[in-house]
Every structure is written in structure tokens, then in C-alpha cells.
């Protein structure tokens, strides 16, 4: 919940004006507030590899859900991606696993790409049960999908325990969890599907550590928060991503 409409448009234009050439399988996705989505979709239209995501969608197609936005409405506004299950939505809006599975279905049914978030709290990390916890989130939110549907899903790992706690996640901890997530997917869908699923890091990725993170074999990209609010910082993350995956 940042930036005015004018500030958001300026940010996107500043990034596009200095965007490096993206590889054939590389994408940059802007995920502004609902209010900005039509303008953002218009701004990126025609730019190869650049797309727009909504930060959330409702699980129903329509109805008496005041204040909510359906996947069909997002698609009509030019949106191509939607984030489902962000840690803040899980915490502040009590979004549980069974609800998120419905949101995944709603988005996929409209032809949207899903960025599915998972991650553990400090309590879970300190109990050393993070692998089981994150695996269960993925199973509950995604395992009802077949392999064809999963091709339209990226997974974003958020180390909630390292956000605002004074503790930081190392690149090795990120790699370890990403490798575990890939193994969970391989157990359900096979190694080929797991290897072709993008797993994004949703920790504190910034220009100073982006190259180190993206050098990890199982870190395919990032779900960027505060560092995406300034064009120079966001570009400072995009460039090493492009270089790491050439």
C-alpha cells in the first residue's frame, strides 16, 4: 500500500526506460495496488517480458462481496498475474490454506498466472520445523492441481522469521529452503515439473545481495518488496537476475 497513482506511473516508466534486455524465459512483473492496475497494464503493453500482477484476488467469480475484486475483473483490466497467499494477507486477513486453494483455482480458471506465497514464522524456524511447515502449505494450496495447471504457478518463499525481527536469512538458508520446495514438488509431480517451476525468494533482496542470491541454483528470481519502490534499487536487482540466468 504505497505510492500515489502518479508516483506509481513514474516508477514504472523509470524502470522501463532503463530496463536491460530480458532473456527468453525472464520476466519482470509489477504488482501495484488495485487502483494502479489499468494504468500499469497500459504502460507495460508491448514491452517483451514485462507484465502486471494484482496483489490478491477473491475466490468467487462475482456476488455480494463488498470491497473485493474477482479474477475476471483483473483479467479485464489487463492483469496477467496474481499473488496468492502473501504472508501479510495470511496474517492480517486470516487467509488459510483451504481459502488460498480456492483463490488459486479462481485465478487459473481466468487464465491468470499465479505467484503462490509460502513461508514460516520465527516460532516455526526456531523449532526447526520449517521444512515440514512450508511443505504442508504447498500441499494444501497447490497439490489439488495437475501438472499442466502447475505450469502456470510460480512459488515465492517468504522467510517471515527474518522480516522485521532483526534476524537475516543467509543466501544458503534461502537455497536450502528453495531446494526443499523443489523436492516437495518433485515428490508430487516429478523432477521435470519441479525443475521447470520458478521458485522466487521473498526475503530482503536488494541490490547489495541480489547477485549472491541469484547465484544459488534453486533461486530463480525474487518477490521484491520495499526495494521495488525506487527505480534505481529495482533495476539494481533486475540486472543481476538477468546476468545470473543468461
C-alpha positions as CSV (number, residue, x, y, z in Angstrom):
1,X,0.0,0.0,0.0
2,X,2.5,2.5,-1.3
3,X,2.7,5.4,-3.8
4,X,0.1,7.6,-5.4
5,X,-1.2,6.8,-8.9
6,X,1.2,9.4,-10.4
7,X,4.2,8.1,-8.4
8,X,3.4,4.6,-9.5
9,X,3.3,5.5,-13.1
10,X,6.6,7.4,-12.8
11,X,8.2,4.4,-11.1
12,X,7.1,2.0,-13.9
13,X,8.3,4.4,-16.6
14,X,11.6,5.0,-15.0
15,X,12.2,1.2,-14.8
16,X,11.1,0.6,-18.4
17,X,13.4,3.4,-19.6
18,X,16.5,1.7,-18.2
19,X,15.4,-2.0,-18.4
20,X,18.1,-4.4,-19.6
21,X,17.3,-6.9,-22.3
22,X,15.5,-9.8,-20.8
23,X,16.2,-13.4,-21.8
24,X,13.6,-15.5,-23.5
25,X,12.5,-17.1,-20.1
26,X,12.9,-14.0,-18.0
27,X,10.1,-11.7,-16.8
28,X,9.7,-8.6,-14.8
29,X,6.3,-8.2,-13.1
30,X,5.0,-5.1,-11.5
31,X,2.4,-5.7,-8.7
32,X,0.9,-2.3,-7.7
33,X,-2.3,-1.7,-5.8
34,X,-5.7,-2.3,-7.4
35,X,-6.1,1.4,-8.2
36,X,-2.9,1.4,-10.4
37,X,-3.6,-1.8,-12.4
38,X,-5.2,-0.4,-15.6
39,X,-2.5,2.3,-15.9
40,X,0.3,-0.1,-15.2
41,X,-1.1,-2.6,-17.7
42,X,-1.2,0.2,-20.4
43,X,2.3,1.3,-19.5
44,X,3.9,-2.2,-20.0
45,X,1.8,-3.2,-23.0
46,X,4.1,-4.1,-25.9
47,X,7.3,-4.5,-23.8
48,X,8.5,-8.0,-24.1
49,X,8.8,-9.9,-20.8
50,X,7.2,-7.2,-18.7
51,X,3.8,-7.9,-17.0
52,X,1.5,-6.7,-14.3
53,X,0.2,-8.6,-11.3
54,X,-2.5,-8.0,-8.7
55,X,-1.6,-8.4,-5.1
56,X,-4.7,-10.5,-4.4
57,X,-8.0,-11.7,-5.8
58,X,-11.2,-13.0,-4.4
59,X,-12.1,-16.7,-4.6
60,X,-15.6,-16.2,-6.1
61,X,-16.4,-15.0,-9.6
62,X,-19.0,-12.4,-8.5
63,X,-21.5,-11.6,-5.9
64,X,-22.2,-9.6,-2.7
65,X,-18.5,-9.3,-1.6
66,X,-18.2,-5.6,-1.0
67,X,-14.7,-4.3,-1.5
68,X,-13.4,-7.4,-3.3
69,X,-12.0,-7.9,-6.8
70,X,-12.5,-11.0,-8.8
71,X,-10.0,-12.7,-11.1
72,X,-12.2,-11.9,-14.1
73,X,-12.2,-8.2,-13.2
74,X,-8.4,-8.3,-13.0
75,X,-8.1,-10.0,-16.4
76,X,-10.4,-7.4,-18.0
77,X,-8.1,-4.7,-16.6
78,X,-5.1,-6.2,-18.4
79,X,-3.6,-8.1,-15.5
80,X,-1.8,-11.3,-16.3
81,X,-0.5,-12.4,-12.9
82,X,-1.9,-12.5,-9.3
83,X,-0.2,-13.0,-6.0
84,X,-1.9,-15.5,-3.7
85,X,-1.2,-16.1,-0.1
86,X,1.2,-13.3,0.7
87,X,2.4,-13.5,4.3
88,X,0.7,-10.2,5.1
89,X,-2.6,-11.5,3.7
90,X,-2.3,-14.7,5.7
91,X,-1.6,-12.8,8.9
92,X,-3.7,-9.7,8.7
93,X,-6.7,-11.1,6.7
94,X,-6.6,-14.6,8.2
95,X,-6.3,-16.3,4.8
96,X,-6.0,-20.0,5.5
97,X,-4.8,-22.8,3.2
98,X,-8.2,-24.0,2.0
99,X,-9.2,-20.5,1.1
100,X,-5.9,-20.0,-0.8
101,X,-6.5,-23.2,-2.8
102,X,-9.8,-21.6,-4.0
103,X,-8.1,-18.4,-4.9
104,X,-5.5,-20.4,-6.9
105,X,-8.4,-22.1,-8.8
106,X,-10.2,-18.8,-9.4
107,X,-7.1,-17.2,-10.9
108,X,-6.2,-20.2,-13.1
109,X,-9.7,-20.5,-14.3
110,X,-9.4,-17.0,-15.7
111,X,-6.1,-17.8,-17.4
112,X,-4.0,-15.8,-14.9
113,X,-0.5,-16.8,-13.8
114,X,-0.3,-17.4,-10.0
115,X,2.5,-16.4,-7.7
116,X,1.8,-18.6,-4.7
117,X,3.5,-17.5,-1.4
118,X,4.6,-19.7,1.4
119,X,6.9,-19.3,4.4
120,X,7.4,-19.8,8.1
121,X,7.3,-17.7,11.2
122,X,10.1,-17.2,13.7
123,X,8.5,-19.7,16.1
124,X,8.5,-22.4,13.4
125,X,12.1,-21.6,12.3
126,X,13.3,-21.8,15.9
127,X,11.6,-25.1,16.4
128,X,13.4,-26.3,13.2
129,X,10.2,-27.5,11.7
130,X,10.3,-25.1,8.7
131,X,10.6,-27.7,6.0
132,X,7.5,-29.6,7.2
133,X,5.6,-26.4,7.7
134,X,6.3,-25.0,4.2
135,X,5.8,-28.3,2.6
136,X,2.3,-28.5,4.1
137,X,1.5,-25.0,2.9
138,X,2.4,-26.1,-0.7
139,X,0.5,-29.4,-0.4
140,X,-2.7,-27.7,0.9
141,X,-2.6,-24.8,-1.6
142,X,-1.4,-26.5,-4.8
143,X,-1.4,-30.3,-4.7
144,X,-5.0,-30.4,-6.0
145,X,-3.7,-29.2,-9.3
146,X,-2.5,-31.4,-12.1
147,X,0.9,-31.0,-13.7
148,X,-0.5,-29.0,-16.6
149,X,-2.1,-26.4,-14.2
150,X,1.1,-26.2,-12.1
151,X,2.9,-24.9,-15.2
152,X,1.0,-21.6,-14.6
153,X,2.2,-21.3,-11.0
154,X,5.4,-19.8,-9.5
155,X,6.2,-20.2,-5.8
156,X,7.5,-17.4,-3.7
157,X,9.2,-18.3,-0.4
158,X,9.0,-15.6,2.3
159,X,11.2,-16.1,5.3
160,X,8.8,-14.4,7.7
161,X,11.1,-15.0,10.6
162,X,13.6,-12.7,9.0
163,X,11.2,-9.8,8.3
164,X,11.2,-7.1,10.9
165,X,12.7,-9.3,13.6
166,X,16.3,-8.1,13.4
167,X,17.4,-11.5,12.1
168,X,18.5,-12.0,8.5
169,X,18.3,-15.0,6.2
170,X,21.6,-16.0,4.5
171,X,21.8,-17.0,0.8
172,X,22.5,-20.5,2.0
173,X,19.3,-20.6,4.0
174,X,17.4,-19.3,1.0
175,X,19.0,-22.0,-1.2
176,X,18.2,-24.8,1.3
177,X,14.5,-23.9,1.5
178,X,14.2,-23.5,-2.2
179,X,15.8,-26.9,-2.8
180,X,13.4,-28.3,-0.3
181,X,10.4,-26.8,-2.0
182,X,11.6,-28.2,-5.3
183,X,12.0,-31.6,-3.7
184,X,8.4,-31.4,-2.4
185,X,7.2,-30.6,-6.0
186,X,9.3,-33.4,-7.4
187,X,7.7,-35.9,-5.0
188,X,4.2,-35.0,-6.3
189,X,4.8,-34.1,-9.9
190,X,8.2,-35.5,-10.9
191,X,11.6,-33.9,-11.3
192,X,11.0,-32.3,-14.7
193,X,8.0,-30.4,-13.5
194,X,9.8,-29.4,-10.3
195,X,12.8,-28.1,-12.3
196,X,10.6,-26.1,-14.6
197,X,8.7,-24.4,-11.7
198,X,10.0,-20.9,-10.8
199,X,10.8,-20.5,-7.1
200,X,11.2,-16.9,-6.1
201,X,12.9,-15.5,-2.9
202,X,10.7,-13.1,-1.0
203,X,13.1,-12.1,1.7
204,X,15.1,-8.9,1.9
205,X,16.5,-9.0,-1.6
206,X,18.3,-5.7,-2.5
207,X,21.0,-4.6,-4.9
208,X,23.8,-5.4,-2.5
209,X,22.8,-9.1,-2.2
210,X,20.9,-9.8,-5.4
211,X,23.8,-11.3,-7.3
212,X,24.7,-13.7,-4.4
213,X,21.1,-14.8,-4.1
214,X,20.5,-15.3,-7.8
215,X,23.7,-17.3,-8.0
216,X,22.0,-20.0,-5.9
217,X,20.9,-22.8,-8.2
218,X,17.4,-23.0,-6.8
219,X,16.7,-19.3,-6.5
220,X,15.0,-18.4,-9.8
221,X,14.1,-14.8,-9.0
222,X,12.7,-12.6,-6.4
223,X,9.4,-11.3,-4.9
224,X,10.6,-7.8,-4.2
225,X,9.0,-5.6,-1.5
226,X,10.4,-2.2,-0.4
227,X,13.4,-2.3,-2.8
228,X,11.0,-2.2,-5.7
229,X,9.7,1.3,-4.7
230,X,12.7,3.1,-6.1
231,X,13.6,2.6,-9.8
232,X,17.3,2.6,-9.2
233,X,17.0,-0.1,-6.5
234,X,14.6,-2.3,-8.5
235,X,16.9,-2.1,-11.5
236,X,19.8,-2.9,-9.3
237,X,18.0,-6.2,-8.6
238,X,16.8,-6.9,-12.1
239,X,20.3,-6.6,-13.7
240,X,22.0,-9.3,-11.6
241,X,18.9,-11.5,-12.2
242,X,19.3,-11.1,-15.9
243,X,23.1,-11.8,-15.7
244,X,22.6,-14.9,-13.5
245,X,20.2,-16.6,-15.8
246,X,21.8,-15.9,-19.2
